[in-house]
Amino acid sequence: MATKLLALACFRSEGYGDLSPRPHYPSMPSYPKGKGVSTQESRSVEQGSLPPEAKAATFSVLGMTCSACAGSVEKAVKRLPGIREAVVDVLNNKAQVLFYPTFVNEETIRETIEDVGFEATFIEDQMNERATQVCRIHINGMTCTSCSSTIESALQAIHGVQKAQVALATEEAEVQYDPKIVSYTQISEAIEDTGFEAILISSGEDISKVALKVDGCRTDHSMRIIEESLQALPGVQDLNVSPELNKISLSYKPDMTGPRNFINVIESTGSKRFKARIYPEGGVRETHRKDEIKQYYRSFMWSLIFTIPVFLTSMVFMYIPGTKNAFDTKVVNMLSVGMVLRWVLSTPVQFIIGRRFYIGAYKALRHGSANMDVLIALGTNAAYFFSVYSVLRAATSKDFKGSDFFETSAMLISFILLGKYLEVLAKGKTSAAIAKLMDLAPETATLLALDSEGNIVNEEEIDSRLIQKNDVIKIIPGAKVASDGFVIWGQSHVNESMITGEARPVAKRKGDTVIGGTVNENGVLHIKATRVGSESALSQIVRLVESAQLAKAPVQKFADRISKFFVPLVIILSFSTWLAWFLAGKFHWYPKSWIPSSLDSFELALQFGISVMVIACPCALGLATPTAVMVGTGVGASEGVLIKGGKALESAHKVNCIVFDKTGTLTVGKPVVVNRRLLRNMLLQEFLELTAATEVNSEHPLAKAIVEYAKKFREDDENPAWPEAQDFVSITGHGVKAIVRNKEIILGNKSLMLSHNIAIPMDAEEILAEAERLAQTGILVSIDREVVGVLAISDPLKPGAEEAISILKSMKIKSIMVTGDNWGTANSIAKEVGIETVVAEAKPEQKSEKVKDLQASGYIVAMVGDGINDSPALVAADVGMAIGAGTDIAIEAADIVLMKSNLEDVITAIDLSRRTFFHIRLNYIWALGYNLLGIPIAAGVLFPSTGFRLPPWIAGAAMAASSVSVVCCSLLLKYYKRPKKLDNLEIRGIKIE
């Protein structure tokens, strides 16, 4: 699995030359020399030149989680006739197969992989492996998990769709598909065939997009001219024109062009009468959310206008003598004025305002499923049409004394609409995290125009969405950084807490990177934009949080299973309740005194049946998990902890063992000088100047640490001028030597000094021994063949590492360190932080094996690492945590990305997941407990002993309240505070400049 993290250098302290880079995993493994494959053939597969009779095919295999999965796929494929070799790469979710086309074809191989239990897609052109596109679609009309399951099944049935996720809480679908096989139009049609409205939010993944509004374009011919001019631009990939909106949507390569170029082309086309700007549209999600809130509010208010008179005529005026006589006045036979009035007023509520429930029920039943709309439609229709029957009987009979239930159907619909309105309001708050992230980007930016010598010739304020790659942007104090980039001029401190969660402002100077959306505090900065649009760190974080909110937690499967049988079961219970009470009344199994004066036994039974039907709420069950996951992932993002959805959350709350990498995880990952000792009288500044002048010629990380240390003692610390070094020589594995100011300078380890016959004083020997004991690297400095000083270099422990390990221990979580470093350094660091179990000199695959051994011992394992070499272990672990990712987020390998470089967030991630799952359990207890308690009460269990019964309209109000209460329970997560132990944690250690 590819990862965007860069591998940090693996610092070792055995000697000056022991610093070696961490191994890098190739993107795909080469074919091994296996059964039936010669060395020459294996090499030819690697290089792409196959034997004439054999053919290579690559498959994308989704669903693999470990080497056992890869092994089962490999074995299944190798059993097929005509297979020369098969190699499965679990990290990249791919399989490469060498086969004879006369015996087997790609489709058979693909089907075999799917038979093993994984999703497989044949990648036709290996040079164009990124054939998969992702589109996000807003879906209107979903009411419960039955709706989302129906749409998901319909999407997954489309040939060419590789993966489809439908989230009820966000009302969105994310579809991975092959554009060569299926188009977005077909996906949209499939959703609309299931009876729901589909609106595209975004499509494509690797290309930037922009929508422009063109003013002054009045004819199709003008639009065609503009279209042709834009298509002629290099870098424009796709162009879509909406003439009725004067809108042009473009997909482009940001390395080659950008939105300002498009605007310039449009405005210079023809007689320059056209004007173009970024299309003025808010977030699609937010627009639809507001429309939905307005729609439910409007429906509820109209329903209330009709329902209040119905309620008053049936429940209030009938008990006031004057009005009772007026409403009891007969129109025809036993048909009264009150009956006619209630019929007239409740009909618009039932069929016009309540039309949405009929449509929803029809769509669900058409596809063989049943949802909440089915229950509402059945319940309200039973009440309404029985009331119509009563009206017709009263109109045709002179002695009919029945009553109507028009108030039941009207009040039911009103209360359900109120519940949906409150639910949509609450659900909007669960996705507030994404809105806050989107708001971080500034609206405008100051663009600088530079001449060939780098002097500013013009300043212009532009829309920040018009920034292109390599633009130079001016950031004044107090302003937001408009784009990802690096500083080319100026010094300042930048508050990056809104992106990384790091509270302390970070010093920025020439060459340092900055992140879009962060705040410049004191100085003026000029930055060069490097990543714009969808490539920016902010966009990546937003995408990751959006994906997390779409992803289902495994516990959600429980609700999905229940929802399949829930509505049919409720209908059966409702009918059984009505039948039981009807038969009991018919055969006088209960005394007549139980029947209220306004009802007969049939009507009493009908009310019990309707109450059971409407009190059962599948919505609460469907919202229990996704709303908590949405809020939890949003809170995590604000804390600098990016959680990739429900599965990561669910696994993290069970973690009882954490495997830590050392370099860059427990330690800073950057060697620094931690101590110095002069062994003869000389000025410190002179000593450091001579050492820095010698080391500035070396690219070795230890040499850079010495130069950085020497800079601190110079006034011109940004770009100091060191004395010239002559006859510079680097001795691999030992050190360096040069002539500086006519003095022979030698820096290196003990063996280098001895090889040059330089005596090592006893003081220096003691300092070296002490450095080795502390897992530091001792560097001897010799001037003119005399050792004059010693520098101790170390990769220091991260501030708060020891306390973090101590807190994990108090949480009953076992900590283990697995590192590629030597045993001496590993044991020293482990002892310092309080880790008892250590595995040192481990290769990346051995880290992965250690994780699997721990899992086999019954542990739920989290792996905390920082780069490419940790990828196998991050993937193998139950939860992979990428720490110190900064802007290079390990989207592929890690389940949780910790934006800051400290270990406190490991504790925050686990604590937040535990808190989120507490709320999920609470939601399930509430939703299931509510139904288990509410259905029997609605069925009349308490009626014989207490005389208490639940009228249908109260049952409907209770049903609506259950969904709102579940969402509100999830919203309580917004007030999450990280453990107090972290707030009281004393930060110790060395500040790394």
BELCOR-V533810 format. One record per residue. N is the residue number from 1. SS is DSSP state (alpha for helix, beta for strand, coil for the rest). OMEGA is omega in whole degrees, -180 to 180 (* if undefined). D_LAST is the distance of its C-alpha to the last C-alpha in whole Angstrom. Layout:
N|SS|OMEGA|D_LAST  N|SS|OMEGA|D_LAST
This chain:
1|coil|-178|33  2|coil|177|31  3|coil|-177|27  4|coil|180|25  5|coil|175|22  6|coil|179|20  7|coil|175|20  8|coil|179|17  9|coil|-178|18  10|beta|-172|19  11|coil|178|18  12|coil|-170|21  13|coil|-180|21  14|coil|-178|25  15|coil|-173|24  16|coil|-175|22  17|coil|-175|24  18|coil|180|24  19|coil|-179|21  20|beta|-178|23  21|coil|177|22  22|coil|-180|23  23|coil|-178|27  24|coil|179|28  25|coil|176|31  26|coil|-177|33  27|coil|176|34  28|coil|178|38  29|coil|175|39  30|coil|179|42  31|coil|177|45  32|coil|174|46  33|coil|-175|49  34|coil|-177|51  35|coil|177|55  36|coil|180|57  37|coil|-179|54  38|coil|178|54  39|alpha|-178|51  40|alpha|-180|52  41|alpha|179|52  42|alpha|-179|49  43|alpha|-178|47  44|alpha|177|49  45|alpha|179|48  46|alpha|-174|44  47|alpha|176|45  48|coil|179|47  49|coil|-174|51  50|coil|170|53  51|coil|-171|56  52|coil|-176|59  53|coil|-177|60  54|coil|-180|57  55|beta|179|55  56|beta|177|51  57|beta|177|50  58|beta|-180|47  59|beta|170|47  60|beta|-177|44  61|beta|-178|44  62|beta|176|43  63|coil|179|43  64|coil|-179|42  65|coil|-176|40  66|coil|-178|40  67|alpha|177|41  68|alpha|177|44  69|alpha|-179|45  70|alpha|-180|44  71|alpha|-180|47  72|alpha|177|49  73|alpha|-178|49  74|alpha|-179|49  75|alpha|-178|52  76|alpha|-179|54  77|alpha|-178|54  78|alpha|178|55  79|coil|-179|58  80|coil|176|59  81|coil|176|61  82|coil|178|60  83|beta|176|57  84|beta|180|55  85|beta|176|52  86|beta|178|49  87|beta|-179|46  88|beta|-179|44  89|beta|-177|40  90|coil|-178|39  91|coil|-177|35  92|coil|-179|36  93|coil|-179|40  94|beta|173|42  95|beta|175|45  96|beta|-176|46  97|beta|175|50  98|beta|-172|52  99|beta|176|56  100|coil|-176|59  101|coil|-180|60  102|coil|-178|64  103|coil|-174|63  104|coil|178|61  105|coil|-175|59  106|alpha|-178|55  107|alpha|178|57  108|alpha|179|58  109|alpha|180|55  110|alpha|180|53  111|alpha|179|56  112|alpha|179|55  113|alpha|-180|52  114|alpha|177|52  115|alpha|178|55  116|alpha|177|53  117|coil|-179|51  118|coil|177|48  119|beta|-178|48  120|beta|177|48  121|beta|179|48  122|beta|177|49  123|beta|-173|47  124|coil|-176|50  125|coil|-177|47  126|alpha|179|45  127|alpha|-180|43  128|alpha|-175|43  129|coil|-178|42  130|coil|-178|40  131|coil|-177|44  132|beta|173|43  133|beta|179|42  134|beta|174|41  135|beta|178|43  136|beta|-173|42  137|beta|173|46  138|beta|-177|46  139|beta|178|50  140|beta|171|52  141|coil|179|55  142|coil|-180|53  143|coil|-179|54  144|coil|-176|53  145|alpha|177|52  146|alpha|179|55  147|alpha|-177|55  148|alpha|179|51  149|alpha|180|53  150|alpha|-179|56  151|alpha|-179|53  152|alpha|179|51  153|alpha|-180|54  154|alpha|-180|55  155|alpha|-178|52  156|alpha|179|52  157|coil|-179|55  158|coil|177|55  159|coil|-178|55  160|coil|175|51  161|beta|-176|49  162|beta|-179|47  163|beta|178|45  164|beta|177|46  165|beta|178|45  166|beta|-178|46  167|beta|180|45  168|coil|-175|47  169|coil|-179|45  170|coil|-177|43  171|coil|-178|46  172|beta|173|45  173|beta|173|45  174|beta|-174|43  175|beta|173|45  176|beta|-176|44  177|beta|177|46  178|beta|-176|47  179|coil|178|48  180|coil|-176|51  181|coil|-175|53  182|coil|-180|52  183|coil|177|52  184|alpha|-179|50  185|alpha|179|54  186|alpha|179|55  187|alpha|179|52  188|alpha|180|53  189|alpha|-180|57  190|alpha|179|56  191|alpha|-177|55  192|alpha|175|57  193|alpha|177|60  194|coil|174|59  195|coil|-179|59  196|coil|-180|56  197|beta|-179|55  198|beta|179|52  199|beta|-177|49  200|beta|174|47  201|beta|178|43  202|beta|176|41  203|beta|-177|42  204|coil|-175|40  205|coil|-170|37  206|coil|-179|35  207|coil|179|37  208|beta|-178|36  209|beta|175|39  210|beta|176|40  211|beta|-178|43  212|beta|174|44  213|beta|-177|47  214|beta|177|50  215|beta|177|52  216|coil|-179|55  217|coil|-172|56  218|coil|-177|60  219|coil|177|61  220|alpha|-179|60  221|alpha|178|61  222|alpha|-180|58  223|alpha|179|56  224|alpha|179|57  225|alpha|180|56  226|alpha|-179|52  227|alpha|-180|52  228|alpha|179|53  229|alpha|-179|51  230|alpha|-179|48  231|alpha|180|49  232|coil|-179|49  233|coil|176|45  234|coil|178|43  235|coil|178|41  236|beta|-175|43  237|beta|-177|44  238|beta|-177|46  239|beta|-179|48  240|beta|-175|50  241|beta|173|52  242|beta|-174|53  243|alpha|-178|56  244|alpha|179|57  245|alpha|-172|53  246|coil|-174|53  247|beta|176|50  248|beta|178|48  249|beta|-177|45  250|beta|169|43  251|beta|-174|41  252|beta|175|39  253|coil|-175|37  254|coil|178|34  255|coil|-172|33  256|coil|-175|36  257|coil|-178|37  258|coil|-173|37  259|alpha|179|38  260|alpha|177|38  261|alpha|-179|40  262|alpha|-180|43  263|alpha|179|43  264|alpha|180|44  265|alpha|-179|46  266|alpha|-175|48  267|alpha|177|49  268|alpha|-180|50  269|coil|177|52  270|coil|-177|56  271|coil|177|57  272|coil|179|53  273|coil|-178|55  274|coil|174|52  275|beta|-178|49  276|beta|177|46  277|beta|177|43  278|beta|-176|41  279|coil|-175|44  280|coil|177|44  281|coil|177|43  282|coil|178|41  283|coil|-179|40  284|alpha|-178|43  285|alpha|-176|42  286|alpha|179|42  287|alpha|-179|45  288|alpha|179|47  289|alpha|180|46  290|alpha|178|47  291|alpha|-179|51  292|alpha|178|51  293|alpha|179|51  294|alpha|-177|53  295|alpha|-180|56  296|alpha|180|56  297|alpha|-179|56  298|alpha|-180|59  299|alpha|-179|61  300|alpha|-178|60  301|alpha|177|62  302|alpha|180|65  303|alpha|-179|65  304|alpha|-179|65  305|alpha|-180|68  306|alpha|-172|70  307|alpha|-177|70  308|alpha|177|70  309|alpha|179|74  310|alpha|-180|74  311|alpha|-178|73  312|alpha|-178|75  313|alpha|-177|78  314|alpha|-172|78  315|alpha|-173|76  316|alpha|-174|77  317|alpha|-178|80  318|alpha|180|82  319|alpha|176|82  320|coil|-172|83  321|alpha|-177|87  322|alpha|-178|87  323|alpha|-179|85  324|alpha|-180|86  325|alpha|-179|89  326|alpha|-178|88  327|alpha|178|86  328|coil|180|88  329|coil|-175|91  330|beta|178|92  331|beta|176|92  332|beta|-178|94  333|coil|-178|95  334|coil|-180|92  335|beta|-176|89  336|beta|178|88  337|alpha|-179|86  338|alpha|179|83  339|alpha|-179|83  340|alpha|-179|83  341|alpha|-180|81  342|alpha|180|78  343|alpha|-179|79  344|alpha|-176|78  345|alpha|-176|75  346|alpha|-178|73  347|alpha|177|74  348|alpha|179|72  349|alpha|-177|69  350|alpha|-169|70  351|alpha|179|70  352|alpha|179|68  353|alpha|-179|65  354|coil|-179|65  355|alpha|-178|66  356|alpha|-178|62  357|alpha|176|63  358|alpha|-179|66  359|alpha|-180|64  360|alpha|-180|61  361|alpha|180|64  362|alpha|-179|66  363|alpha|-180|63  364|alpha|-178|62  365|alpha|179|65  366|alpha|-179|66  367|coil|173|63  368|coil|178|64  369|coil|179|62  370|coil|-178|62  371|coil|-178|60  372|alpha|-179|60  373|alpha|179|62  374|alpha|180|64  375|alpha|-178|65  376|alpha|-180|65  377|alpha|180|67  378|alpha|-177|69  379|alpha|-178|69  380|alpha|179|70  381|alpha|179|73  382|alpha|180|74  383|alpha|-175|75  384|alpha|-174|75  385|alpha|172|78  386|alpha|178|80  387|alpha|176|80  388|alpha|177|81  389|alpha|-180|84  390|alpha|179|85  391|alpha|-179|85  392|alpha|177|88  393|alpha|-179|90  394|alpha|-179|90  395|alpha|-175|91  396|alpha|-177|94  397|coil|180|95  398|coil|-179|97  399|coil|179|96  400|coil|-177|92  401|coil|180|90  402|coil|179|87  403|coil|-179|83  404|coil|178|80  405|coil|-178|77  406|alpha|180|75  407|alpha|-180|73  408|alpha|-178|72  409|alpha|-178|71  410|alpha|-178|69  411|alpha|176|67  412|alpha|-178|66  413|alpha|-180|65  414|alpha|-178|63  415|alpha|179|61  416|alpha|177|60  417|alpha|176|59  418|alpha|178|57  419|alpha|179|55  420|alpha|178|54  421|alpha|179|53  422|alpha|-180|51  423|alpha|180|50  424|alpha|176|48  425|alpha|-178|47  426|alpha|-180|45  427|alpha|178|44  428|alpha|-179|42  429|alpha|-179|40  430|alpha|-179|39  431|coil|-179|37  432|alpha|-178|36  433|alpha|-178|32  434|alpha|179|33  435|alpha|179|34  436|alpha|179|31  437|alpha|-179|29  438|alpha|-178|31  439|alpha|-179|31  440|coil|-178|27  441|coil|179|28  442|coil|-179|29  443|coil|-177|33  444|beta|178|32  445|beta|177|30  446|beta|-179|30  447|beta|178|31  448|beta|173|30  449|beta|-177|33  450|beta|174|32  451|coil|-175|34  452|coil|-179|34  453|coil|178|32  454|coil|179|29  455|coil|-179|31  456|beta|179|31  457|beta|-179|35  458|beta|173|35  459|beta|-178|33  460|beta|176|35  461|beta|-178|34  462|beta|172|35  463|beta|-176|35  464|alpha|178|32  465|alpha|-180|34  466|alpha|179|35  467|coil|178|31  468|coil|179|31  469|coil|177|29  470|coil|172|28  471|coil|174|29  472|beta|-174|26  473|beta|177|26  474|beta|179|25  475|beta|-178|23  476|coil|179|24  477|coil|180|22  478|coil|-179|23  479|coil|176|24  480|beta|175|24  481|coil|-170|22  482|coil|-175|25  483|coil|170|24  484|beta|179|22  485|beta|177|20  486|beta|-176|18  487|beta|176|17  488|beta|178|19  489|beta|174|19  490|coil|177|18  491|coil|179|15  492|beta|170|14  493|beta|-177|13  494|beta|177|15  495|beta|-177|16  496|coil|-174|16  497|alpha|-178|18  498|alpha|179|21  499|alpha|-174|20  500|alpha|-176|18  501|coil|-179|19  502|coil|-172|15  503|coil|-174|16  504|coil|177|13  505|coil|-176|13  506|beta|179|10  507|beta|179|9  508|beta|176|11  509|coil|-176|12  510|coil|178|15  511|coil|-179|15  512|coil|180|12  513|beta|176|15  514|beta|-177|16  515|coil|178|19  516|coil|179|22  517|coil|177|23  518|coil|-173|20  519|beta|176|20  520|beta|-171|19  521|coil|-171|18  522|coil|-175|19  523|coil|175|19  524|coil|178|21  525|beta|167|20  526|beta|-179|22  527|beta|174|21  528|beta|-178|23  529|beta|180|24  530|beta|-179|24  531|beta|-176|25  532|coil|176|28  533|alpha|-176|31  534|alpha|-180|31  535|alpha|-173|28  536|coil|180|26  537|alpha|-180|23  538|alpha|179|25  539|alpha|179|29  540|alpha|-180|28  541|alpha|179|27  542|alpha|179|30  543|alpha|-178|32  544|alpha|179|30  545|alpha|178|31  546|alpha|179|35  547|alpha|180|35  548|alpha|-178|35  549|alpha|176|37  550|alpha|-174|40  551|coil|-180|39  552|coil|172|42  553|coil|178|41  554|coil|-180|44  555|coil|179|45  556|alpha|179|46  557|alpha|178|49  558|alpha|179|51  559|alpha|-180|51  560|alpha|180|52  561|alpha|-179|55  562|alpha|-175|56  563|alpha|179|56  564|alpha|-176|58  565|alpha|-171|61  566|alpha|-175|60  567|alpha|177|62  568|alpha|-180|66  569|alpha|179|66  570|alpha|179|65  571|alpha|178|68  572|alpha|179|70  573|alpha|-180|70  574|alpha|180|71  575|alpha|-180|74  576|alpha|179|75  577|alpha|180|74  578|alpha|-177|76  579|alpha|-178|79  580|alpha|180|79  581|alpha|179|79  582|alpha|179|82  583|alpha|179|84  584|alpha|178|84  585|alpha|-177|85  586|alpha|-177|88  587|coil|175|89  588|coil|179|89  589|coil|173|87  590|coil|-176|85  591|coil|-179|87  592|alpha|-179|88  593|alpha|178|86  594|alpha|-174|83  595|coil|178|83  596|coil|-175|82  597|coil|-177|85  598|coil|-176|83  599|coil|166|83  600|coil|-173|85  601|alpha|179|84  602|alpha|-178|83  603|alpha|177|81  604|alpha|179|79  605|alpha|-179|78  606|alpha|180|77  607|alpha|177|75  608|alpha|-179|73  609|alpha|180|73  610|alpha|180|71  611|alpha|179|69  612|alpha|-177|68  613|alpha|-173|67  614|alpha|-179|65  615|alpha|-179|63  616|coil|-174|61  617|coil|176|58  618|alpha|-178|56  619|alpha|-177|53  620|alpha|-180|52  621|alpha|-179|52  622|alpha|-177|50  623|alpha|-174|47  624|alpha|-177|46  625|alpha|-173|44  626|alpha|-179|42  627|alpha|178|42  628|alpha|179|40  629|alpha|179|38  630|alpha|-178|37  631|alpha|-179|36  632|alpha|180|34  633|alpha|177|32  634|alpha|177|32  635|alpha|178|30  636|alpha|-179|28  637|alpha|180|27  638|alpha|178|26  639|coil|-178|24  640|coil|179|22  641|beta|-178|24  642|beta|-175|26  643|beta|-175|29  644|coil|169|32  645|coil|-172|35  646|alpha|-178|38  647|alpha|179|38  648|alpha|179|34  649|alpha|-177|35  650|alpha|180|38  651|alpha|-175|36  652|alpha|-176|33  653|coil|179|35  654|coil|-173|37  655|coil|176|34  656|coil|177|35  657|beta|179|33  658|beta|176|29  659|beta|-180|28  660|beta|164|24  661|coil|-180|23  662|alpha|-172|20  663|alpha|179|17  664|alpha|179|15  665|alpha|174|17  666|alpha|177|18  667|beta|-177|14  668|coil|-180|11  669|coil|-179|13  670|coil|-178|10  671|coil|177|11  672|beta|176|9  673|beta|-178|11  674|beta|-180|12  675|beta|175|15  676|beta|176|17  677|beta|175|21  678|beta|-177|23  679|coil|174|27  680|coil|-177|29  681|coil|172|29  682|coil|-179|26  683|coil|179|24  684|alpha|-178|20  685|alpha|179|19  686|alpha|179|22  687|alpha|-178|21  688|alpha|178|18  689|alpha|-178|19  690|alpha|180|22  691|alpha|-179|20  692|alpha|179|17  693|alpha|178|20  694|alpha|-173|22  695|alpha|-177|19  696|coil|179|18  697|coil|-177|21  698|coil|178|20  699|coil|-177|19  700|coil|-180|18  701|alpha|179|15  702|alpha|177|15  703|alpha|179|16  704|alpha|179|13  705|alpha|180|11  706|alpha|180|13  707|alpha|179|13  708|alpha|179|9  709|alpha|-179|9  710|alpha|-180|13  711|alpha|-177|11  712|coil|-177|10  713|coil|178|13  714|coil|178|15  715|coil|179|16  716|coil|-170|16  717|coil|-178|12  718|coil|-178|13  719|coil|-174|15  720|coil|176|17  721|coil|-179|20  722|coil|175|20  723|coil|-178|24  724|coil|178|26  725|beta|179|26  726|beta|178|30  727|beta|-180|31  728|beta|179|28  729|beta|175|29  730|beta|179|27  731|beta|-174|29  732|coil|177|28  733|coil|-176|27  734|coil|-178|27  735|beta|-178|24  736|beta|172|25  737|beta|-179|27  738|beta|175|28  739|beta|180|29  740|beta|-178|27  741|coil|178|29  742|coil|176|32  743|beta|178|31  744|beta|-179|30  745|beta|176|27  746|beta|177|27  747|beta|178|23  748|beta|-177|24  749|coil|-174|25  750|alpha|-177|29  751|alpha|178|31  752|alpha|179|30  753|alpha|-179|31  754|alpha|180|34  755|alpha|178|35  756|coil|178|35  757|coil|178|37  758|coil|-179|34  759|coil|179|35  760|coil|-178|32  761|coil|180|32  762|alpha|178|33  763|alpha|-180|30  764|alpha|178|28  765|alpha|-179|29  766|alpha|179|29  767|alpha|179|25  768|alpha|180|25  769|alpha|179|27  770|alpha|179|25  771|alpha|-180|22  772|alpha|179|24  773|alpha|-179|25  774|coil|-180|21  775|coil|177|21  776|coil|177|19  777|beta|179|19  778|beta|179|21  779|beta|177|21  780|beta|179|24  781|beta|-179|24  782|beta|174|27  783|beta|-178|28  784|coil|173|32  785|coil|177|33  786|beta|179|31  787|beta|-175|28  788|beta|-179|27  789|beta|179|23  790|beta|175|21  791|beta|177|18  792|beta|-177|17  793|beta|-178|15  794|beta|169|14  795|coil|-170|13  796|coil|177|12  797|beta|178|14  798|coil|176|13  799|coil|177|13  800|coil|-177|17  801|alpha|-178|18  802|alpha|-180|21  803|alpha|180|22  804|alpha|179|22  805|alpha|179|24  806|alpha|179|26  807|alpha|178|27  808|alpha|178|28  809|alpha|179|31  810|alpha|177|32  811|coil|-179|33  812|coil|177|35  813|coil|-179|32  814|beta|179|32  815|beta|-180|29  816|beta|176|29  817|beta|176|26  818|beta|-174|27  819|coil|175|25  820|coil|-178|26  821|coil|-178|24  822|coil|-174|26  823|alpha|-178|28  824|alpha|180|27  825|alpha|-178|23  826|alpha|-179|24  827|alpha|-180|26  828|alpha|180|24  829|alpha|-179|21  830|alpha|180|24  831|alpha|-178|25  832|alpha|-178|22  833|alpha|179|22  834|coil|176|26  835|coil|-175|27  836|coil|-177|30  837|beta|-176|31  838|beta|170|29  839|beta|-177|30  840|coil|179|28  841|coil|-178|29  842|coil|175|30  843|coil|-179|30  844|alpha|-179|30  845|alpha|178|33  846|alpha|174|33  847|alpha|179|31  848|alpha|180|33  849|alpha|179|36  850|alpha|178|35  851|alpha|-179|34  852|alpha|177|38  853|alpha|179|39  854|alpha|178|37  855|alpha|178|39  856|alpha|179|42  857|coil|176|42  858|coil|180|42  859|coil|167|38  860|coil|-166|37  861|beta|169|34  862|beta|177|30  863|beta|178|28  864|beta|-178|24  865|beta|-172|22  866|coil|-178|20  867|coil|-175|22  868|alpha|-176|25  869|alpha|178|26  870|alpha|-175|26  871|alpha|-180|28  872|alpha|-180|31  873|alpha|178|30  874|alpha|-179|29  875|alpha|-177|32  876|alpha|-176|35  877|coil|175|33  878|coil|175|35  879|beta|176|32  880|beta|179|29  881|beta|177|25  882|beta|-176|23  883|beta|178|19  884|coil|-174|16  885|coil|-176|18  886|coil|-179|16  887|coil|180|19  888|coil|-172|20  889|coil|180|23  890|coil|-173|25  891|coil|-174|28  892|coil|-170|30  893|coil|-172|29  894|coil|174|28  895|coil|180|30  896|beta|179|27  897|beta|180|24  898|beta|-171|21  899|coil|179|19  900|coil|-179|16  901|coil|179|14  902|coil|-175|15  903|coil|179|19  904|alpha|-175|20  905|alpha|173|22  906|alpha|179|24  907|alpha|179|26  908|alpha|-179|26  909|alpha|-178|27  910|alpha|-180|30  911|alpha|179|31  912|alpha|179|31  913|alpha|178|33  914|alpha|180|35  915|alpha|180|36  916|alpha|-178|37  917|alpha|172|39  918|alpha|180|41  919|alpha|178|42  920|alpha|178|43  921|alpha|179|45  922|alpha|178|46  923|alpha|180|47  924|alpha|178|49  925|alpha|-180|51  926|alpha|-175|52  927|alpha|-179|53  928|alpha|-180|55  929|alpha|179|56  930|alpha|-179|57  931|alpha|-179|59  932|alpha|180|61  933|alpha|-174|62  934|alpha|-176|63  935|alpha|179|65  936|alpha|179|67  937|alpha|179|67  938|alpha|-180|68  939|coil|175|71  940|coil|-179|73  941|coil|-178|72  942|coil|-172|72  943|alpha|-179|75  944|alpha|-175|78  945|alpha|-174|77  946|alpha|-176|75  947|coil|-179|76  948|coil|174|73  949|coil|-175|72  950|coil|177|69  951|coil|-177|71  952|alpha|-177|69  953|alpha|176|67  954|alpha|177|66  955|alpha|178|65  956|alpha|179|63  957|alpha|179|61  958|alpha|178|60  959|alpha|179|59  960|alpha|-179|57  961|alpha|-177|55  962|alpha|179|54  963|alpha|-179|52  964|alpha|-177|50  965|alpha|179|50  966|alpha|179|48  967|alpha|179|45  968|alpha|176|45  969|alpha|177|44  970|alpha|-178|41  971|alpha|177|40  972|alpha|178|40  973|alpha|-180|36  974|alpha|-179|35  975|alpha|180|35  976|coil|173|32  977|coil|-180|30  978|coil|-176|28  979|coil|-179|29  980|alpha|179|28  981|alpha|-180|27  982|alpha|179|24  983|alpha|-179|24  984|coil|-175|24  985|coil|180|22  986|coil|180|20  987|coil|178|16  988|coil|175|15  989|coil|-174|13  990|coil|176|9  991|coil|-178|6  992|coil|178|4  993|coil|*|0
